[in-house]
Amino acid sequence: MRHSFNLLSLAVLCCVTHLALADEKQAPAALPPAADQQIDFERDIRPIFAKSCVSCHGAEKAESDLRLDTKAGAATGGASGPAWAAGKSAESLLVQYIAGTSDSGTVMPPEGQRLSPQQIGLVRAWIDQGAAWPDDAGGVRGSSHWSFQPMRKEAPPAVKHPAWVRNGIDAFVLARLEAEGITPSTEADRGTLIRRLSLDLLGLPPAPVEVEDFLRDNRPDAYEQLVDRLLASPHYGERWGRHWLDLARYADSDGYEKDTPRPFAWRYRNWVIDALNSDLPFDQFTIQQLAGDLLPNADTNARVATGFHRNTLLNKEGGADQEEFRVAATIDRVNTTGAVWLGLTVACAQCHTHKYDPIQQREYYGLFAFFNSLKDEDIPAALAEEVSAYQLAKTAYDAEHARLQAEVTRYEQATLPARQAEWEKGVDAQSIVGWNDARIATAKSAGGATLEIRPDSSLFASGANPDVDTYTLVLEGDFAGATGLRLETLSDAALGGKGPGRTPHGNFVLNELRVALVAPDADALAADAGQLVALDKAIADFTQKQFSAAATIDGDAKTGWAVEGGLGQDHELVISFKEPLAALAGARLVVTLDQQHGGSHTLGRLRLSTTTAKDPLVLKGLPGRYLAELAKPTGERSPEARAAIDGYFRSTDKELQKLQQAVDKHAKRAPVDPNSTTKAQAFVELPKPRETHVLIKGDFLRPGATVDAHTLSVLPPLTKRGERPDRLDLARWLVDPENPLVSRVTVNRVWQRYFGRGLVASSNDFGTQGDKPTHPELLDWLAREFIARGWSQKQLHKLIVTSAVYRQSSAARPELAERDAYNTLLARQNRNRVEAEIVRDVALAASGLMNQAIGGPSVRPVQPDGVADLGYSGSVKWPTSKGADRYRRGMYTFFQRTVPYPMLMTFDAPDSNTTCTRRERSNTPLQALTLLNDPTFVECAQTLARRIVRETPAPAGGVVDVPGRVRHAFLLCLSREPTTPERDALLRLYERQRALCEAAPAEAAKLLGQAESKADEKLSEQETIELAAWVMVGRTLLNTDEFITRE
Amino acid sequence: MDPRHESLLHARRSFLTTFANGVGGLALASLLKDDGVLAAETGVSADAATPLAMRPPHFAPKAKACIFIFLEGAPSQLDLFDPKPKLNELHGQKLPESMTKNVRFAFIQKESAVLMGCNRKWQKYGPAGMDISDLLPNIAGCADDIAFVRSMHTDAFNHHPGQLMMNTGVPMFGRPSIGSWLNYGLGNASNDLPGYVVLTAGRGTSGGASNWTSGFMPSTYQGVLFRNQGEPVLNLNSPSGLSREMQRESLDALAALNEERRRQLHDPEIASRIASYELAFRMQSSAPELIDLSSETADTLEAYGVNRADEKDGGKFRGGAPGVMRSFATNCLLARRMVERGVRYVNLYHASWDHHSNIDNELPFNCRMADQPVAALLKDLKQRGLLDSTLVVWAGEFGRTPLGENRNGRDSNTGRDHHPNAFTLWMAGGGIRGGQVIGKTDDIGWGVVEDPVHINDFHATLLHLFGLDHLKLTYRFQGRDFRLTDVAGKVVNKLLA
């Protein structure tokens, strides 16, 4: 960090000077003097032309036939003649025009900022020095910039001390060092090496036993063995997956105002981890993420990979223009693709042709076109382990289901017919419940609904849909001896949610049901007509919680019967009368249905029937018209009667019910298909692609000329499979071995992770304004090796970490501080503070708290109170995860874009809003406070203390070896033995803390926090004081610079 | 030098020189640089070891500190600072189509939208006759110190992009906010506190932490969110059972371990780590002292309204979170206390001023909450001689429309929509010439007709007050030099005293 920051500062200074100079508005009266320096055309001159001249003298328009964008064009000159005469700047037209001293009086550029005297001085010096203009890449690709040139085939150079060289990397680095007369640093000690490797490859510190094993391993290839073992660990995929997620701007929420959670974002993260662990070659890794959906026979896995570009922000704020934000997301996809694979700031070309790099605005929208016809889609994406668990459970379930079903069938075939025959023999019409459909003569709706009586005796409500209603229904028929009334509420496709009620979702509430018996000659619709029938009990086949059947006859108009949970189905309510009716012939029943709940909770379709059965309180009774057929032999019954009678008997057979219930109960435990619960964020191409336009000044409301999908002309041409090139063509074009950027950019970024700085320091900018490579031959050799080794990332890692360069000590070398302040020559390793997630991981690992589970949904570990409240309108929730989920690695912490986890942000985790190719490393008091006091780190210190004490018990009858404990604590946290001053400092700390704790034992007890199990921990006061002192020692170790540094 | 400051500095020097094994001269130098003692000699630009070292401005500054009061949601300028009698005359009439044709609204239905008058009473204040509505009587009393900019305009019309625009100069994620730029440019003048502090009252802002981000700059420069309840800084309190003496002992041991390592490896970054632990230790005592108001007089507390009770029905307003009256007043007082202690940029937030409906009740409520403490802050700063060097800004992310809202055609929506074309913010102190109005809007407040001030211009002016040239204050990132003012901005000279 220190080094790159200093570079930045330097750059700022340079630029400040430049701007200050450029700011001078006054045109010079006389010709400014030529600059007194050696001119580099690419560095000094091309940017001036690009910024001030090329918009009029370039490919788009060549005013006065002059072009200043290509060597050939410029050398030819324009309508007024040659632009310059080499060696004679004062006489050159170009200089006279930009200085305003030409005879015509014209000053170039005619609009905008004029060139400063210093810029003019640079142009003069360039002409005076011969106007050297490097060839434009053989005149083909239009740029002579190094990164656009083909990778060179470099063999590792010869060196004076070949014994030091372990692989090609070392030869390149050593040759350079030897040329400078510098010797490389010695190899780091073994303890440092294993911690370095473990942190770099896994993001975890080595366990003390691993350190000891490695220190004792005398095999000549012990180091290589260790590298192989670490690369095979599944934690490797986590470590390098997290690096990739920085590039993918991964987060678990949408961003912007609403910042809605993305419950399936993690599925893509799982893919990344798996892909790295299986060492998916980088070209395939690229193709699947950019165009997995377009691969022939694209499987789920390949489509999950496309989640890379679903990590864009999404604005759901009211009034947001969806097209604006779709365009913004598409722009982000283009910019991210450019930054991640090409290492170019294509974003600059969004609004104008790139000032420095050979990227036209039209070309930018050519890239845009590849991504312009995507539609977000969440696809079923169960994990393999979920599927196999499901299949296992499903097989067991199906077997049990079949067994239960077979029991039903066996019973139905073997026993039921005999039982039914038996029953039919003894049955009489009185003992079974037969329902006679009532004929509704008149139906009235108090609320004005239209009540239509249908041929099947049902009543259908339509028309006006009042909030509340009362239906008054006059029934005609023979009611003598009637013992009960049945109300069937019927579903109907014409009703909301298929009914049976009239709310949009199909519910109703029947508050009260009254029955009155009206004498033959009385007016049935008169108020209080007839005699109220005393009702006894009410049952229903289905009731909504707190809306029981009994509520319909309880005289309380506020309570009622309803059926939510069973909407869209038929239901029935059966009511028994206290006494059988003594009805005269011609008497009528008036049934009143009160529905006062409000919100149109009224009945949509219903049917009423009566019975004379002795005990009417039976559900699924037999329609009365089939009663007569009971007397007939089975073979002579009508098919409908047979079905009804059989059905009725089945509903009364307790044994069958029991068997059927077992089937139903089991069905509720059916395993859930994980494809319905685990989804992944992917996208599909629209069937009809959108037309792409250049957006003038990047404004989505100002479309310019239409553009077809195409790639940058400065790079090798695109091969397309069909008429129109698509994303798959683009992805394959990127990883074509001829592409000079992708491999270079990728190996450079990997190198940056290992040395804190890339061979190209500006790992995000390989353009003309970026840094030049410190070791260009090494960069090309590595880039070619990467491709030659089948794009294997694991092999690339192995190549780097087994080099002698990597294995050097990271101690600073004061004698080189002046000559090589930023260690660009690599005469040593660099010390780097570990990334935010790893800060958490090393603390969890050292204390033993860590849950090492890999993959799965994000978790919400403890964070200080009140943090989530800062989200919009309290919409951000942070239900702290429970149990082992609290101790998962930092990379699984739920990333809420507007209120990110404070600990991660304090340690410079990227905000995930745009791609991050290189993290900053700051060093602030808030970091100190986090490590000292954040609940997670305090808990780590407490647990670490218990671990130290537990793992170094006093020998039986002996005393505790305190220096031995200090040594063990050191091994746990720093993977090495303490030096004498270090050991003494900690021993002194332990003694002093113990004395302070002894003075306040009650306070000391608080320092211990919550033990994992109280029952296991019964401490004496002395033990409490000692443990508290170890908490302080542990906390100190967890706060050392070394603890969070990869040495 | 403040005697308190001096004794702390002395304590620290003696700690460093007498401390076991002695922390190396390098660490001491870096710590002294933190104090600004060495800044003049070295004149260094920000480097990683001492990113908060004091750095000289480009020219003599007027302002040393800024208190930026951010009214999230966008207050209505038409009901507070920019009266439009013509709008009252045209109340209920449609705007000509030519005016709304190319304009987007968040919620207004263009076809049926009509102009909405203002129900406020107005009065002129100060020699310049500055119009301020009856909702801000206390702030009106400070008119002589305040400059209105009625001709503000912005590029964003939705809240979050608008807030990013106001705070970072572009309506996108990822750029550093004003406070980050100031601390990057000038360093941290406080010995015991961060240079950029954020305080919020009421419910959260829609942009959250992205409003005080350091963007692509190191997080050293990001706003540190102090809270006015519980710990003022996250994780400031030591764990339960841990005394300050134990903390001092363990930090000494920690420094010894770190120093031992530094001696072996010669890495100056370790010195920086040691320094950060020392500032953290000082913050553990300075931050609680900062928020402890017991040393303030009863009159001061009364003036700010620190003990104001919530209004009885305050909870029904969008801006009315529990305890908001108290916490907003406390934040204003804390802002003054921070400025006294060298904090360079204090950002106060309150949400929400997004009055799409019920504006005649919601806006008065928010004003009752804000008016008294903000006015008290201005008077208090002035009385203490701090206003000359402290810039106070009152702003939201944009303004509100002269058209009334008619969302879903409901009459109950009496409010205004988002309006980026013309709005008012005000500034006071810190080199601002008070008692004047900059810029003018048309008869109904639709557009700017005189002296338009873009947010980039406002930022250029703000930096100018701090002695910084907005064209020179650059940060290189991804191959480009970035500025707070993006690619535009010019200083509004009329604002300067």
Interface residues (C-beta under 8 A of the other chain):
Chain A: M1 R2 F5 N6 L8 S9 A11 V12 L13 C15 V16 L19 A20 D23 G255 Y256 E257 D259 L313 N315 E317 G318 G319 A320 D321 A339 T345 C348 Y356 S762 N764 D765 G767 Q769 G770 S810 A811 A812 R813 P814 R831 R833 P864 D865 G866 V867 D869 L870 G871 Y872 S873 G874 V876 T898 V899 P900 P902 M905 T906 D908 D911 N913 T914 E920 R921 S922 N923 T924 P925 L926 Q927 A928 L929 T930 L932 N933 D934 V938 T979 P981 E982 A985 L986 R988 L989 R992 Q993 L996 A1000 E1003 A1004 A1005 K1006 L1007 L1008 G1009 A1028 M1032 R1035 T1036 L1037 N1039 T1040 D1041 E1042 E1047
Chain B: A20 N21 S45 A46 D47 A48 A49 P51 R104 F105 A106 F107 N158 H159 H160 F173 G174 P194 T200 R203 G204 T205 S206 G207 G208 A209 S210 T213 F216 M217 P218 S219 T220 Q222 V224 L225 R227 Q229 G230 E231 V233 L234 N235 L236 N237 S238 P239 S240 G241 L242 S243 E245 M246 Q247 E249 S250 A253 L254 A256 L257 N258 E260 R261 R262 Q264 L265 H266 D267 P268 E269 I270 S272 R273 I274 S276 Y277 L279 A280 M283 Q284 H418 L471 K472 T474 Y475 R476 F477 Q478 G479 R480 D481
